[in-house]
């Protein structure tokens, strides 16, 4: 999401905390730890340890913890290790974040059910407005 110098695991875990949110706010480390323990009581995890993983102070979580984190955040364990999987997940999370914005949701709702040629015309107009505002272009691949 942003250029940083943290180890890859830390950055990817932190991206999940920042992107996968309950009702407009971020999960706290303590909340996630409690949810993980509720799902797997034998799992040894606490809020402080999750904070250390997110900042890169700790870098070697157990396979069980990574699997639990992946399940909690709804991603594949490969997200933590595979650049391509991580990129795909982050693109999806960015799309979800965009849809959270009320204006984007309103546009999407109005577009539902329209014919392809009408959607194409609307897309062209939106691209022109993005350009006028100095926003980067959105490719069809990015929009998927």
C-alpha positions as CSV (number, residue, x, y, z in Angstrom):
1,X,0.0,0.0,0.0
2,X,2.7,2.4,0.9
3,X,6.5,2.3,0.4
4,X,8.0,1.3,3.7
5,X,11.1,-0.3,5.1
6,X,9.4,-2.9,7.4
7,X,10.0,-6.6,6.7
8,X,7.5,-7.9,4.1
9,X,5.5,-9.9,6.7
10,X,5.1,-6.9,9.0
11,X,4.0,-4.7,6.1
12,X,1.5,-7.2,4.8
13,X,0.0,-7.9,8.2
14,X,-0.3,-4.2,8.9
15,X,-2.0,-3.7,5.5
16,X,-4.6,-6.3,6.6
17,X,-5.2,-4.5,9.9
18,X,-5.6,-1.2,8.1
19,X,-7.8,-2.5,5.2
20,X,-10.1,-5.2,6.7
21,X,-12.2,-3.2,9.1
22,X,-15.3,-3.7,11.2
23,X,-17.8,-0.9,10.6
24,X,-15.5,1.9,9.6
25,X,-12.8,1.6,12.2
26,X,-9.5,-0.4,12.5
27,X,-9.2,-3.6,14.4
28,X,-7.0,-3.3,17.5
29,X,-4.2,-5.8,18.2
30,X,-6.0,-6.8,21.3
31,X,-9.3,-7.4,19.5
32,X,-7.7,-9.6,16.8
33,X,-5.8,-11.5,19.5
34,X,-9.0,-12.2,21.4
35,X,-10.9,-13.3,18.2
36,X,-8.0,-15.6,17.3
37,X,-8.0,-17.2,20.8
38,X,-11.8,-17.5,20.6
39,X,-11.5,-19.4,17.4
40,X,-8.5,-21.5,18.5
41,X,-8.2,-21.5,22.4
42,X,-4.8,-23.3,22.2
43,X,-3.3,-20.5,20.1
44,X,-0.7,-18.5,22.0
45,X,-1.1,-14.9,20.9
46,X,-1.6,-11.5,22.5
47,X,-2.1,-7.9,21.4
48,X,1.5,-7.0,22.2
49,X,2.9,-9.9,20.1
50,X,0.7,-8.8,17.1
51,X,1.9,-5.3,17.5
52,X,5.5,-6.6,17.4
53,X,4.7,-8.6,14.2
54,X,3.1,-5.5,12.6
55,X,6.2,-3.3,13.3
56,X,8.8,-6.0,12.4
57,X,10.2,-6.3,15.9
58,X,9.2,-10.0,15.8
59,X,9.5,-11.8,12.5
60,X,8.9,-15.5,13.0
61,X,5.3,-16.3,13.9
62,X,4.2,-20.0,14.0
63,X,2.5,-21.6,11.1
64,X,-0.6,-21.9,13.2
65,X,-0.7,-18.2,13.9
66,X,-0.3,-17.3,10.3
67,X,-3.1,-19.7,9.3
68,X,-5.3,-18.2,12.0
69,X,-4.5,-14.6,10.9
70,X,-5.2,-15.5,7.2
71,X,-8.5,-17.1,8.1
72,X,-9.5,-14.2,10.3
73,X,-8.8,-11.6,7.6
74,X,-10.2,-13.8,4.8
75,X,-7.0,-14.2,2.8
76,X,-4.8,-17.2,1.8
77,X,-1.7,-17.9,3.9
78,X,0.2,-17.4,0.6
79,X,-0.6,-13.7,1.0
80,X,2.2,-13.4,3.6
81,X,4.8,-15.0,1.3
82,X,3.8,-14.7,-2.4
83,X,4.2,-11.3,-4.1
84,X,1.6,-12.1,-6.8
85,X,-1.0,-13.3,-4.2
86,X,-0.3,-10.3,-2.0
87,X,-0.7,-7.9,-5.0
88,X,-4.0,-9.5,-6.0
89,X,-5.3,-9.3,-2.4
90,X,-4.2,-5.7,-2.0
91,X,-6.0,-4.7,-5.3
92,X,-9.2,-6.4,-4.0
93,X,-8.9,-4.6,-0.7
94,X,-8.4,-1.2,-2.5
95,X,-11.5,-1.9,-4.5
96,X,-13.5,-2.7,-1.3
97,X,-12.1,0.5,0.3
98,X,-13.3,2.5,-2.7
99,X,-16.7,0.9,-2.5
100,X,-17.0,2.0,1.2
101,X,-17.0,5.6,0.0
102,X,-20.6,6.6,-0.2
103,X,-20.3,8.4,-3.5
104,X,-18.7,5.4,-5.2
105,X,-21.4,3.1,-3.9
106,X,-24.1,5.4,-5.2
107,X,-22.5,5.4,-8.7
108,X,-22.2,1.6,-8.7
109,X,-25.9,1.2,-7.6
110,X,-27.0,3.5,-10.4
111,X,-24.9,1.5,-12.9
112,X,-26.4,-1.8,-12.0
113,X,-28.5,-3.3,-14.7
114,X,-27.4,-0.9,-17.4
115,X,-26.5,-2.1,-20.9
116,X,-22.8,-2.6,-21.8
117,X,-22.7,0.3,-24.3
118,X,-24.2,2.7,-21.7
119,X,-21.7,1.6,-19.1
120,X,-18.9,2.1,-21.6
121,X,-20.1,5.7,-22.3
122,X,-20.3,6.4,-18.5
123,X,-16.8,5.0,-18.1
124,X,-15.5,7.3,-20.8
125,X,-17.0,10.3,-19.1
126,X,-15.6,9.3,-15.7
127,X,-12.2,8.8,-17.2
128,X,-12.3,12.4,-18.7
129,X,-13.3,13.8,-15.3
130,X,-10.5,11.9,-13.6
131,X,-8.0,13.4,-16.1
132,X,-9.4,16.9,-15.5
133,X,-8.8,16.4,-11.8
134,X,-5.3,15.2,-12.3
135,X,-6.1,11.7,-11.1
136,X,-4.2,8.7,-12.6
137,X,-6.0,6.7,-15.3
138,X,-7.7,3.4,-14.2
139,X,-7.0,0.5,-16.6
140,X,-9.5,-2.2,-17.1
141,X,-7.1,-4.6,-15.4
142,X,-6.9,-2.3,-12.3
143,X,-10.7,-2.0,-12.2
144,X,-11.2,-5.8,-11.9
